[in-house]
Amino acid sequence: MKIIDIESYVLTDHLNEPFYFSQWEYDTRCICIVKVTTDSGLFGWGEGYGPAHVLKAGIDFLRPFLLGLNPIENDMIWSIMYRRTLDYSRSGILMAAVSAIDVALWDVRGKALNLPVHALLGGKRRDHLVPYATGLYFTRGDELTQNLVKEAKEYKEMNFKAIKMKVGISIEKDIEIVHAIRKAVGPKMKLMVDSNHAYNLAEATKLCRGIEDCNIDWFEEPVSPEYYEQYAELRKRTDIPISGGECEYLRYGFQRLFKNNSVDIAQPDICACGGISEVKRIVTLASVYGVQVIPHSWGTRIALSAAMHVAATLDIMPGRMEMPEQLIEYDCSENALRDKLTQSVMTQENGIIAIKDAPGLGVEVNEDYLKELLQQN
């Protein structure tokens, strides 16, 4: 079996209601997905995380080096892509292009062997995952707190057991909103906060102290991902677990994160940090340092399914008779590209995601809708 084509697509959809977080405001969704086709007729889908048009350029750059290769030999192909990009980008958008192709190759491999990706990774450790609803983005208007409380209650009514909210407007407003949401959802629901590296160390410390009584399960990206020592110092100043890593790339970047004792929870994004092949290595490295892994995921059901397959195989170190639930990110913000373009055999129902055994990623792409989007764009 040989690769005969690698096609990349940039797709855009306008949001009905723009939203923002600590860094930027969005009124559109723009993604890059990739289709790897073989001479056997099998094909696989992948997705990259980052600026879509730049991602496409990276995929197109890698394409000629991979045509004619056997997609089953994905580790060999990963090595070729890594070496071809090493001089230009050991992290960043070219590595996200590598990730997109790598995810598609795992999809092909699973279909060729009639096995789910989680089996190819060594076998699932659990029959289900617990999704946490990612949403609660900021919107314009005078009733922000009330609107976010309403949204949080909706997630609870949908039987989510955990939610992650944005912070990063201002410390005072963040504290107000976090307390309002904790009161609205009650004491049992897991609640996480994510500032998208909005604060310096002093500010992040002040925010932690203002919300520690809200039983926060983790504080995600409290400071800039460049400041490994500040992450470590913040861990000493608060009882709230600290998480990060969605801006980190390759095992080498995560080694810096771990060696500096920066995080309690590592959050590699499979569609950016090197793909499923590299996340395998990052997970092994995390086990050496005793760091928990909960993949970051923000895209279509291609990206989400890749994260779910990896999460299904994660060990809880060091292990015990009563194992804790494995959380997985489940983006609930508006995304027609996710909901109309892609379908997955694994979906959220009553607060859990059952692990299914469909070959590959278990994802289908509506290619008629894909063509329609390409004509619109």
C-alpha positions in Angstrom: 0.0 0.0 0.0 1.3 3.4 -1.0 0.3 7.0 -0.4 -0.9 8.5 -3.7 -2.3 11.8 -2.6 -2.3 14.3 0.4 -4.9 17.0 0.1 -5.3 19.9 2.5 -8.4 22.1 2.8 -8.9 25.4 4.5 -12.5 25.9 5.6 -14.2 28.9 7.1 -17.5 29.5 8.8 -18.9 32.7 10.3 -20.2 32.6 13.9 -23.7 33.7 14.8 -22.4 35.3 17.9 -18.8 36.5 18.2 -16.9 35.6 21.4 -13.6 36.5 23.0 -11.2 35.3 25.6 -8.2 37.0 27.2 -6.2 37.4 24.0 -8.5 37.8 20.9 -12.0 38.1 19.7 -13.4 35.7 17.0 -16.3 36.1 14.6 -15.3 33.1 12.4 -14.0 29.6 12.6 -11.2 28.7 10.2 -9.6 25.3 10.2 -7.3 23.1 8.1 -7.9 19.4 7.6 -6.0 16.9 5.5 -6.9 13.8 3.6 -4.3 11.1 2.9 -5.3 8.7 0.2 -3.7 5.3 -0.7 -3.6 3.2 -3.8 -5.8 0.6 -2.0 -8.7 3.1 -1.9 -8.3 3.6 1.9 -7.9 7.1 3.1 -7.5 8.9 6.5 -8.4 12.3 7.9 -6.2 14.6 10.0 -6.4 18.1 11.4 -3.9 20.7 12.4 -4.2 23.2 15.3 -3.2 26.8 14.4 -3.6 29.4 11.6 -5.2 27.4 8.8 -3.7 29.0 5.7 -0.2 28.7 7.2 -0.9 25.1 8.2 -1.9 24.3 4.6 1.3 25.7 3.3 3.2 23.4 5.7 1.2 20.3 4.6 1.8 21.2 1.0 5.5 21.6 1.7 5.7 18.1 3.2 3.5 16.4 0.6 6.1 15.6 -2.1 8.4 13.9 0.4 5.7 11.4 1.4 4.1 10.3 -1.9 4.8 6.7 -2.6 5.5 5.7 1.0 3.7 3.0 2.9 1.3 4.7 5.3 1.5 1.7 7.7 5.1 2.7 8.4 4.0 5.8 10.2 7.0 6.0 12.6 9.3 6.1 9.6 7.2 8.7 7.9 7.1 10.8 11.1 10.9 10.8 11.2 11.1 12.0 7.6 8.7 14.9 8.4 10.6 15.8 11.5 13.9 15.9 9.7 12.5 17.9 6.8 11.3 20.6 9.2 14.0 20.4 11.9 16.1 23.3 10.5 13.1 25.6 10.2 10.7 24.8 13.0 11.3 22.5 15.9 8.0 24.0 17.2 5.1 26.0 15.8 3.1 25.8 12.7 5.3 23.3 10.7 5.0 20.9 13.6 1.3 21.3 13.5 1.4 20.4 9.8 3.4 17.3 10.8 0.7 16.5 13.4 -2.2 16.8 10.9 -0.6 14.3 8.5 0.4 12.0 11.3 -3.2 11.9 12.6 -4.4 11.0 9.1 -1.8 8.2 8.9 -3.1 6.7 12.1 -6.6 6.8 10.7 -5.4 5.0 7.6 -3.4 2.4 9.6 -6.4 1.6 11.8 -8.7 1.1 8.7 -6.1 -1.1 7.0 -5.7 -3.3 10.0 -9.5 -3.1 10.9 -8.5 -1.9 14.4 -9.4 1.3 16.4 -6.5 3.7 17.0 -6.7 3.0 20.8 -5.9 -0.7 20.0 -2.9 0.3 17.9 -1.7 2.4 20.8 -1.6 -0.7 23.0 -5.2 -1.0 24.2 -7.7 1.0 26.1 -7.5 1.2 29.9 -11.1 2.2 30.4 -14.5 1.8 28.7 -15.5 5.5 28.9 -14.2 9.0 29.4 -15.7 11.9 31.3 -15.9 15.0 29.0 -15.5 18.4 30.5 -17.5 21.1 28.7 -15.3 23.8 27.3 -17.2 27.0 26.8 -18.1 30.0 28.9 -16.3 32.4 26.6 -16.8 36.1 26.9 -19.4 38.0 24.9 -20.1 41.7 24.6 -22.8 43.3 26.8 -23.6 44.4 30.3 -24.9 41.0 31.5 -21.7 38.9 31.1 -21.9 37.3 34.6 -25.6 36.4 34.3 -25.1 35.0 30.8 -22.2 32.8 31.8 -24.1 31.5 34.9 -27.0 30.6 32.5 -24.6 28.8 30.2 -23.0 26.9 33.1 -26.4 25.8 34.3 -27.2 24.5 30.8 -24.1 22.3 30.9 -25.2 20.9 34.2 -28.6 20.1 32.8 -26.9 18.3 30.0 -25.3 16.0 32.6 -21.8 17.2 32.2 -19.8 16.5 35.4 -17.1 19.1 34.7 -16.8 22.5 33.0 -13.9 24.8 32.1 -14.4 28.5 32.0 -12.4 31.4 30.8 -10.7 34.0 33.0 -8.5 36.9 32.1 -10.7 40.0 31.9 -9.4 41.4 35.2 -8.7 39.8 38.5 -11.7 41.4 40.2 -14.1 40.5 37.4 -12.6 36.9 37.2 -13.2 36.4 41.0 -16.7 37.6 40.7 -17.6 35.3 37.8 -15.8 32.2 39.2 -17.7 32.6 42.5 -21.0 33.1 40.6 -20.5 30.0 38.5 -19.5 27.8 41.5 -22.6 28.9 43.3 -24.7 28.2 40.3 -23.5 24.6 39.6 -23.0 23.6 43.2 -20.1 22.0 45.0 -19.9 18.6 43.3 -19.3 19.7 39.7 -15.7 19.9 38.7 -14.7 23.5 37.7 -11.5 24.5 35.9 -10.3 28.0 34.9 -8.2 29.0 31.9 -6.6 32.4 31.5 -4.8 31.6 28.2 -1.6 33.1 29.7 -3.2 36.4 30.5 -1.3 37.2 33.8 2.1 37.7 35.3 3.1 35.8 38.3 1.9 38.3 40.9 -1.5 38.6 39.2 -1.9 34.9 38.8 -1.1 34.5 42.5 -3.7 37.0 43.5 -6.3 35.3 41.3 -5.5 31.9 42.8 -6.0 33.3 46.3 -9.3 34.9 45.3 -10.8 31.6 44.0 -9.2 28.9 46.1 -12.4 28.6 48.2 -14.2 27.6 44.9 -12.6 24.2 44.8 -10.9 24.7 41.4 -9.7 21.5 39.8 -7.0 23.2 37.8 -5.8 26.6 36.6 -4.8 26.4 33.0 -2.1 28.5 31.4 -1.9 31.1 34.2 1.2 32.8 32.9 3.1 32.9 29.6 4.3 29.5 28.4 7.8 30.9 28.1 8.1 31.2 31.9 8.7 27.7 33.1 10.1 28.9 36.5 7.1 31.1 37.1 4.8 28.1 36.6 6.9 26.2 39.2 6.8 29.2 41.6 3.0 29.5 41.3 2.6 25.9 42.2 4.3 26.6 45.5 2.0 29.5 46.2 -1.4 27.8 45.7 -3.2 24.6 46.4 -4.9 24.8 42.9 -3.3 22.3 40.5 -1.5 24.1 37.6 -1.9 22.9 34.0 -0.4 23.8 30.7 1.3 22.6 27.5 -1.1 23.4 24.7 1.6 25.8 23.4 4.3 23.2 23.8 5.8 21.1 21.0 7.6 17.7 20.9 8.9 15.6 23.7 11.8 18.1 24.0 9.5 21.0 24.9 7.6 18.9 27.4 10.9 17.8 28.9 11.6 21.5 29.7 8.2 21.8 31.2 8.7 18.7 33.4 12.3 19.3 34.4 11.2 22.7 35.7 8.4 21.2 37.8 6.1 23.6 35.9 2.8 21.7 35.9 0.7 19.2 37.7 -1.2 18.4 34.5 0.3 18.3 31.0 -2.1 19.2 28.1 -0.4 18.4 24.8 -2.5 19.2 21.8 -2.2 16.2 19.5 -2.9 18.3 16.4 0.0 20.7 17.2 2.7 19.0 19.3 3.7 16.3 16.8 0.6 14.1 16.3 -0.4 10.8 17.9 3.1 9.4 17.2 4.8 12.1 19.3 2.1 12.2 22.0 3.0 8.5 22.7 6.5 9.7 23.6 5.3 12.7 25.6 3.0 10.4 27.7 5.9 8.1 28.4 8.0 11.1 29.4 5.2 12.4 31.7 5.1 9.0 33.5 8.8 9.4 34.2 8.2 12.7 35.9 4.9 11.7 37.6 2.8 14.2 35.7 -0.8 13.6 34.7 -1.8 14.0 31.0 -5.1 15.4 29.8 -5.0 16.2 26.1 -6.0 19.7 24.9 -8.5 19.6 22.0 -10.2 22.5 20.1 -11.4 21.8 16.6 -13.6 19.3 14.7 -14.4 15.8 15.6 -11.2 14.7 13.9 -9.1 16.4 16.6 -11.5 15.5 19.4 -11.5 11.8 18.3 -7.7 11.7 18.2 -7.6 13.0 21.7 -10.2 10.5 22.9 -8.3 7.6 21.5 -5.1 8.7 23.3 -7.0 9.4 26.5 -8.6 6.0 26.5 -5.1 4.4 26.7 -3.6 6.6 29.5 -2.5 4.9 32.7 -3.2 6.6 36.0 0.2 6.5 37.7 1.0 4.8 39.9 -2.5 3.1 39.8 -4.9 1.8 42.4 -7.9 -0.4 42.9 -10.4 2.5 42.6 -9.2 4.4 39.6 -10.2 8.1 39.1 -12.1 9.0 36.0 -10.1 10.2 32.9 -11.2 13.6 31.8 -11.2 14.8 28.2 -11.8 18.2 26.7 -15.2 18.6 24.9 -15.6 21.9 23.1 -19.2 23.1 23.3 -18.7 26.5 21.7 -20.4 27.3 18.4 -18.7 25.3 15.6 -20.6 24.4 12.4 -17.4 23.0 10.9 -17.3 20.5 13.7 -21.0 19.7 13.8 -21.9 19.6 10.1 -18.6 18.5 8.6 -17.6 15.7 10.9 -19.3 12.8 12.7 -17.7 10.5 15.3 -18.8 7.1 16.7 -17.8 8.5 20.1 -20.1 11.3 21.4 -21.1 12.7 24.8 -24.2 11.1 26.3 -25.4 11.8 29.8 -22.0 13.0 30.9 -19.8 10.2 29.5 -18.2 9.2 26.2 -18.2 5.4 25.6 -15.1 4.2 23.9 -16.0 2.5 20.6 -14.0 0.1 18.5 -14.6 1.4 14.9 -11.5 1.1 12.7 -9.2 4.1 12.7 -10.4 7.2 14.4 -14.0 6.3 13.9 -14.7 9.6 12.1 -16.5 10.4 8.9 -16.3 13.6 6.9 -19.2 14.8 4.9 -17.5 15.4 1.6 -20.5 16.9 0.0 -20.6 19.6 2.7 -16.8 19.9 2.3 -17.3 20.8 -1.4 -20.0 23.2 -0.5 -17.7 25.0 1.9 -14.9 25.2 -0.6 -17.2 26.8 -3.1 -18.4 29.3 -0.5 -14.8 30.1 0.4 
